């Protein structure tokens, strides 16, 4: 299949809509300054063929897409024990909601809502130098040095009152072992990783390769673990719009409020789209449209 012309066609088609609809995330001040009229798309096949178009090399704040990598480290470090304090059901609530945590005794519904990622981060902090390991993992996966955007991390730390509340609430149930401040420092930095579409399409490559590293024979996760991440992406990866994504796109996806979305065609390729203006669901508006065009035109879907 010729992917390069297709990606160029999708970007050209959506360019007319740039800046027309949607809102850049404003609750994190450093994100509110990002110009909305940008659109990038990149993919990498299981065999290593790459294609990209638009602003595919512009780094952006990956935000909740980082929850994929935190979960990967968590699965690798803890295996089945990770699920002692973590569910795997869609929440049906906002990504930063406190509501379910009370009735479910501080056990988050899944690793892709904020509470879930904070719980995984806590387990990592108990075992390793989590910030260093996270940087090592993403840099190795995409074959380039990746860094935190310290300004975004500081901006989140200054305004992340809800995340502070979530972490303290879980701690009140005995579900967080470390100091809340230490755990959140790692969580905010993970959200503040800066990567481009091309880097993310590469870095998520192990998810279309049964857990095998995108550019080496190293096994990042077992095949079963990688398939389970894809299952969680499909059911819980796009805030409260997972049903809409399955319906319109038909691929496991993980989005972030920075406007990025990573999608996986199992056994075939990984894809990343980015456009900062968000739909009310918190997902990139043009990103979602781009993915919909991609699956409609290629027929690549898990259904
Ligand atoms: N850093 C953001 C927060 O914790 C992540 C939000 C997101 O991308 O879903 O609120």
Boltz pocket constraint, residues with backbone or C-beta under 6 A from the ligand:
constraints:
  - pocket:
      binder: B
      contacts: [[A, 62], [A, 63], [A, 64], [A, 65], [A, 95], [A, 96], [A, 114], [A, 156], [A, 163], [A, 187], [A, 191], [A, 255], [A, 256], [A, 257], [A, 258]]
      max_distance: 6.0
